[in-house]
Amino acid sequence: KLTKREEQITELLAWGASKKEIPDLLPTKPGRKPIAIRTVENTVRNIYEKLGIQKVNELAAWYFCTRFKISFDLSPLHRKMFAVGLLAL
């Protein structure tokens, strides 16, 4: 289970934002500074650990599969083809 902040960062990464862009894209309360890039990097590391993945491509595939309720039980070939299709979008 991801925290609200982890979900926000996951969504931004899945849609193609870089780690450096994320602090400016996240909502902040009035009068507060954006989070630091180091915080984003640590949060991404925690996300990868929780999900058991290693690359942003895998994160994007996980995000879109869970968001659109696509089964993870697909054969490896179908999974790769689907991941490439999602990344092409």
LUMDREN-798383 format. One record per residue: x, y, z of N, C-alpha, C in turn; residue in one letter. Coordinates in nm, 3 decimals. Each point is the difference from the previous one (the first is absolute). Layout:
// LUMDREN-798383
{nX X; nY Y; nZ Z; caX X; caY Y; caZ Z; cX X; cY Y; cZ Z; type A}
...
//
This chain:
// LUMDREN-798383
{nX 0.085; nY -0.119; nZ 0.000; caX -0.085; caY 0.119; caZ 0.000; cX 0.088; cY 0.124; cZ 0.000; type K}
{nX -0.021; nY 0.087; nZ -0.097; caX 0.077; caY 0.122; caZ -0.011; cX -0.069; cY 0.113; cZ 0.077; type L}
{nX 0.082; nY 0.092; nZ 0.053; caX -0.056; caY 0.118; caZ 0.067; cX -0.055; cY 0.095; cZ -0.106; type T}
{nX -0.073; nY 0.100; nZ 0.045; caX -0.057; caY 0.098; caZ -0.094; cX 0.111; cY 0.068; cZ -0.080; type K}
{nX 0.107; nY 0.042; nZ 0.067; caX 0.112; caY 0.066; caZ -0.069; cX 0.067; cY -0.095; cZ -0.098; type R}
{nX 0.018; nY -0.126; nZ 0.039; caX 0.059; caY -0.099; caZ -0.091; cX -0.089; cY -0.021; cZ -0.122; type E}
{nX -0.130; nY 0.000; nZ 0.019; caX -0.093; caY -0.014; caZ -0.113; cX 0.011; cY 0.119; cZ -0.094; type E}
{nX 0.013; nY 0.120; nZ 0.057; caX 0.014; caY 0.120; caZ -0.084; cX 0.128; cY -0.007; cZ -0.083; type Q}
{nX 0.109; nY -0.038; nZ 0.063; caX 0.128; caY -0.009; caZ -0.070; cX -0.003; cY -0.112; cZ -0.104; type I}
{nX -0.062; nY -0.112; nZ 0.034; caX -0.012; caY -0.111; caZ -0.095; cX -0.076; cY 0.044; cZ -0.124; type T}
{nX -0.109; nY 0.071; nZ 0.019; caX -0.079; caY 0.046; caZ -0.115; cX 0.081; cY 0.093; cZ -0.090; type E}
{nX 0.073; nY 0.094; nZ 0.062; caX 0.080; caY 0.093; caZ -0.080; cX 0.111; cY -0.073; cZ -0.077; type L}
{nX 0.066; nY -0.095; nZ 0.065; caX 0.104; caY -0.077; caZ -0.068; cX -0.060; cY -0.084; cZ -0.113; type L}
{nX -0.115; nY -0.061; nZ 0.025; caX -0.064; caY -0.085; caZ -0.102; cX -0.037; cY 0.081; cZ -0.124; type A}
{nX -0.034; nY 0.126; nZ 0.020; caX -0.038; caY 0.085; caZ -0.112; cX 0.120; cY 0.071; cZ -0.063; type W}
{nX 0.123; nY -0.033; nZ 0.048; caX 0.119; caY 0.048; caZ -0.068; cX 0.075; cY 0.114; cZ 0.065; type G}
{nX -0.040; nY 0.044; nZ 0.119; caX 0.073; caY 0.108; caZ 0.067; cX 0.134; cY -0.052; cZ 0.050; type A}
{nX 0.101; nY 0.086; nZ -0.001; caX 0.130; caY -0.039; caZ 0.055; cX 0.000; cY 0.029; cZ 0.150; type S}
{nX 0.095; nY -0.059; nZ 0.070; caX 0.010; caY 0.022; caZ 0.144; cX 0.024; cY 0.148; cZ 0.031; type K}
{nX 0.071; nY 0.069; nZ -0.087; caX 0.028; caY 0.143; caZ 0.021; cX -0.124; cY 0.086; cZ -0.020; type K}
{nX -0.094; nY -0.044; nZ -0.082; caX -0.122; caY 0.077; caZ -0.026; cX -0.105; cY -0.018; cZ 0.110; type E}
{nX 0.005; nY -0.111; nZ 0.069; caX -0.105; caY -0.036; caZ 0.095; cX -0.023; cY 0.103; cZ 0.110; type I}
{nX 0.103; nY 0.056; nZ 0.064; caX -0.029; caY 0.097; caZ 0.106; cX -0.088; cY 0.116; cZ -0.046; type P}
{nX 0.019; nY 0.044; nZ -0.123; caX -0.080; caY 0.112; caZ -0.052; cX -0.141; cY -0.043; cZ -0.041; type D}
{nX -0.019; nY -0.129; nZ -0.025; caX -0.131; caY -0.049; caZ -0.044; cX -0.090; cY -0.043; cZ 0.115; type L}
{nX 0.059; nY -0.028; nZ 0.116; caX -0.080; caY -0.044; caZ 0.115; cX -0.072; cY 0.119; cZ 0.062; type L}
{nX -0.121; nY -0.024; nZ 0.048; caX -0.071; caY 0.109; caZ 0.067; cX 0.067; cY 0.035; cZ 0.133; type P}
{nX 0.007; nY 0.129; nZ 0.030; caX 0.056; caY 0.045; caZ 0.127; cX -0.101; cY 0.092; cZ 0.068; type T}
{nX 0.010; nY 0.007; nZ 0.131; caX -0.086; caY 0.089; caZ 0.076; cX 0.052; cY 0.142; cZ -0.017; type K}
{nX -0.089; nY 0.100; nZ 0.006; caX 0.044; caY 0.139; caZ -0.013; cX 0.108; cY 0.034; cZ 0.102; type P}
{nX 0.105; nY 0.068; nZ -0.048; caX 0.108; caY 0.041; caZ 0.087; cX 0.106; cY -0.106; cZ 0.025; type G}
{nX -0.017; nY -0.118; nZ -0.056; caX 0.098; caY -0.107; caZ 0.019; cX 0.081; cY -0.021; cZ -0.127; type R}
{nX 0.123; nY -0.040; nZ 0.017; caX 0.089; caY -0.029; caZ -0.112; cX -0.030; cY -0.139; cZ -0.056; type K}
{nX 0.033; nY -0.022; nZ -0.127; caX -0.012; caY -0.136; caZ -0.055; cX 0.097; cY -0.093; cZ 0.073; type P}
{nX -0.026; nY -0.130; nZ -0.008; caX 0.089; caY -0.097; caZ 0.063; cX 0.133; cY -0.001; cZ -0.075; type I}
{nX 0.104; nY -0.046; nZ 0.067; caX 0.133; caY -0.006; caZ -0.060; cX 0.011; cY -0.119; cZ -0.096; type A}
{nX 0.090; nY 0.014; nZ -0.096; caX 0.024; caY -0.109; caZ -0.095; cX 0.048; cY -0.125; cZ 0.075; type I}
{nX 0.081; nY 0.020; nZ 0.103; caX 0.048; caY -0.114; caZ 0.081; cX -0.119; cY -0.075; cZ 0.062; type R}
{nX -0.103; nY 0.074; nZ 0.043; caX -0.119; caY -0.063; caZ 0.056; cX -0.072; cY -0.082; cZ -0.107; type T}
{nX -0.005; nY 0.053; nZ -0.120; caX -0.062; caY -0.074; caZ -0.111; cX 0.078; cY -0.128; cZ -0.026; type V}
{nX 0.132; nY 0.009; nZ -0.004; caX 0.084; caY -0.118; caZ -0.025; cX -0.021; cY -0.106; cZ 0.108; type E}
{nX -0.006; nY 0.042; nZ 0.126; caX -0.023; caY -0.095; caZ 0.109; cX -0.138; cY -0.063; cZ -0.010; type N}
{nX -0.099; nY 0.080; nZ -0.036; caX -0.136; caY -0.052; caZ -0.013; cX -0.008; cY -0.099; cZ -0.115; type T}
{nX 0.065; nY 0.030; nZ -0.111; caX 0.002; caY -0.093; caZ -0.114; cX 0.067; cY -0.131; cZ 0.040; type V}
{nX 0.108; nY 0.009; nZ 0.074; caX 0.068; caY -0.121; caZ 0.048; cX -0.095; cY -0.084; cZ 0.086; type R}
{nX -0.077; nY 0.065; nZ 0.088; caX -0.097; caY -0.071; caZ 0.083; cX -0.110; cY -0.064; cZ -0.084; type N}
{nX -0.045; nY 0.071; nZ -0.103; caX -0.103; caY -0.054; caZ -0.089; cX 0.052; cY -0.126; cZ -0.069; type I}
{nX 0.122; nY 0.008; nZ -0.053; caX 0.060; caY -0.115; caZ -0.068; cX 0.010; cY -0.119; cZ 0.095; type Y}
{nX 0.041; nY 0.026; nZ 0.124; caX 0.011; caY -0.109; caZ 0.098; cX -0.135; cY -0.063; cZ 0.029; type E}
{nX -0.101; nY 0.084; nZ 0.022; caX -0.134; caY -0.051; caZ 0.033; cX -0.057; cY -0.084; cZ -0.114; type K}
{nX 0.025; nY 0.043; nZ -0.123; caX -0.058; caY -0.069; caZ -0.115; cX 0.090; cY -0.110; cZ -0.055; type L}
{nX 0.124; nY -0.005; nZ 0.045; caX 0.092; caY -0.103; caZ -0.048; cX 0.042; cY 0.021; cZ -0.145; type G}
{nX 0.019; nY 0.126; nZ -0.037; caX 0.042; caY 0.032; caZ -0.136; cX 0.131; cY 0.077; cZ 0.004; type I}
{nX 0.059; nY 0.022; nZ -0.120; caX 0.132; caY 0.064; caZ -0.005; cX 0.008; cY 0.116; cZ -0.098; type Q}
{nX -0.096; nY 0.013; nZ -0.089; caX 0.009; caY 0.102; caZ -0.105; cX -0.132; cY 0.076; cZ -0.015; type K}
{nX 0.012; nY 0.120; nZ -0.052; caX -0.118; caY 0.084; caZ -0.018; cX -0.097; cY -0.063; cZ -0.103; type V}
{nX 0.053; nY -0.075; nZ -0.096; caX -0.086; caY -0.068; caZ -0.097; cX -0.092; cY -0.100; cZ 0.070; type N}
{nX 0.057; nY -0.074; nZ 0.095; caX -0.079; caY -0.096; caZ 0.076; cX -0.103; cY 0.071; cZ 0.086; type E}
{nX 0.039; nY 0.116; nZ 0.054; caX -0.092; caY 0.079; caZ 0.082; cX -0.118; cY 0.048; cZ -0.085; type L}
{nX 0.029; nY 0.047; nZ -0.121; caX -0.106; caY 0.046; caZ -0.089; cX -0.094; cY -0.114; cZ -0.036; type A}
{nX 0.056; nY -0.116; nZ -0.031; caX -0.085; caY -0.116; caZ -0.032; cX -0.086; cY -0.038; cZ 0.120; type A}
{nX 0.059; nY -0.002; nZ 0.120; caX -0.076; caY -0.032; caZ 0.121; cX -0.112; cY 0.101; cZ 0.021; type W}
{nX 0.032; nY 0.128; nZ -0.015; caX -0.099; caY 0.107; caZ 0.021; cX -0.120; cY -0.017; cZ -0.095; type Y}
{nX 0.027; nY -0.015; nZ -0.128; caX -0.110; caY -0.009; caZ -0.096; cX -0.078; cY -0.130; cZ 0.014; type F}
{nX 0.068; nY -0.109; nZ 0.034; caX -0.071; caY -0.127; caZ 0.021; cX -0.092; cY 0.008; cZ 0.121; type C}
{nX 0.047; nY 0.059; nZ 0.108; caX -0.086; caY 0.011; caZ 0.118; cX -0.108; cY 0.105; cZ -0.020; type T}
{nX 0.033; nY 0.108; nZ -0.066; caX -0.099; caY 0.108; caZ -0.021; cX -0.114; cY -0.046; cZ -0.090; type R}
{nX 0.031; nY -0.078; nZ -0.102; caX -0.102; caY -0.043; caZ -0.095; cX -0.040; cY -0.146; cZ 0.019; type F}
{nX 0.038; nY -0.057; nZ 0.117; caX -0.041; caY -0.134; caZ 0.040; cX 0.033; cY -0.106; cZ -0.106; type K}
{nX 0.125; nY 0.002; nZ -0.043; caX 0.049; caY -0.097; caZ -0.097; cX 0.073; cY -0.109; cZ 0.077; type I}
{nX -0.028; nY -0.124; nZ -0.029; caX 0.054; caY -0.113; caZ 0.074; cX 0.152; cY -0.010; cZ -0.012; type S}
{nX 0.064; nY -0.031; nZ 0.112; caX 0.143; caY -0.027; caZ 0.001; cX 0.029; cY -0.144; cZ -0.038; type F}
{nX -0.103; nY -0.081; nZ -0.018; caX 0.017; caY -0.141; caZ -0.029; cX 0.019; cY -0.028; cZ -0.149; type D}
{nX 0.028; nY 0.102; nZ -0.077; caX 0.025; caY -0.020; caZ -0.142; cX 0.132; cY -0.073; cZ -0.019; type L}
{nX 0.013; nY -0.067; nZ -0.111; caX 0.127; caY -0.068; caZ -0.029; cX 0.109; cY 0.106; cZ -0.013; type S}
{nX 0.125; nY -0.038; nZ 0.020; caX 0.109; caY 0.098; caZ -0.010; cX 0.003; cY 0.073; cZ -0.134; type P}
{nX -0.029; nY -0.070; nZ -0.108; caX -0.001; caY 0.063; caZ -0.132; cX -0.111; cY 0.104; cZ -0.009; type L}
{nX -0.120; nY -0.037; nZ 0.043; caX -0.111; caY 0.095; caZ -0.004; cX 0.026; cY 0.120; cZ 0.090; type H}
{nX 0.059; nY -0.026; nZ 0.116; caX 0.030; caY 0.107; caZ 0.095; cX 0.098; cY 0.100; cZ -0.062; type R}
{nX 0.105; nY -0.052; nZ -0.066; caX 0.099; caY 0.087; caZ -0.063; cX -0.063; cY 0.080; cZ -0.114; type K}
{nX -0.082; nY -0.068; nZ -0.080; caX -0.065; caY 0.070; caZ -0.111; cX -0.092; cY 0.109; cZ 0.053; type M}
{nX -0.073; nY -0.028; nZ 0.105; caX -0.090; caY 0.097; caZ 0.059; cX 0.078; cY 0.117; cZ 0.060; type F}
{nX 0.111; nY -0.030; nZ 0.067; caX 0.082; caY 0.105; caZ 0.061; cX 0.057; cY 0.092; cZ -0.109; type A}
{nX 0.044; nY -0.058; nZ -0.110; caX 0.053; caY 0.081; caZ -0.111; cX -0.111; cY 0.087; cZ -0.057; type V}
{nX -0.119; nY -0.056; nZ -0.013; caX -0.114; caY 0.079; caZ -0.050; cX -0.032; cY 0.116; cZ 0.091; type G}
{nX 0.000; nY -0.024; nZ 0.131; caX -0.027; caY 0.108; caZ 0.095; cX 0.109; cY 0.106; cZ -0.005; type L}
{nX 0.124; nY -0.043; nZ -0.010; caX 0.109; caY 0.097; caZ -0.006; cX -0.005; cY 0.082; cZ -0.128; type L}
{nX -0.050; nY -0.060; nZ -0.106; caX -0.012; caY 0.073; caZ -0.126; cX -0.104; cY 0.111; cZ 0.010; type A}
{nX -0.101; nY -0.023; nZ 0.085; caX -0.102; caY 0.105; caZ 0.019; cX 0.065; cY 0.119; cZ 0.064; type L}
//
